[in-house]
Amino acid sequence: MTAAEKRYPDWVQEQRTRGTTVKKKGDTYYLYKRTSRRVPGKKYPQPVDTYIGIITPEGVIKSGKKKISLSRRMYKEHGVGLQELQVLKSIYLLYIGKERAVSKISPEQEQLLGKTGVDLSMC
């Protein structure tokens, strides 16, 4: 084992398997899947790291975040100013498992949602 490989504690090293890499920020250790891809104009493949989770002495706490493709989304532009949208900042959507809850919607918010074509039942 090289000196560079031994820079992390044993409990961190145990989580570092083939195809993964560890990054330390402050006192926290993060585990990433490491792959590479060809980039036009570069002589060698460039590394690509995909976040897996945080490493603790008890194991890896995997991230619940998932990337979504925005290419299949539909966007509409409306003539509503940013100031007018401020009334919507107090709307909250809460998901617990498959259950969904929406905060109380005021008549003013309801009107603006209708004007912009936003349907919270689709969220």
Secondary structure by P-SEA (a helix, b strand, c coil): cccccccccaaaaaaccccbbbbbcccbbbbbbbbbbbcccccbbbbbbbbcccccccccccccbbbbbcccbbbbbcccccccccccccbbbbbcccbbbbccccaaaaaaaaaaccccccc
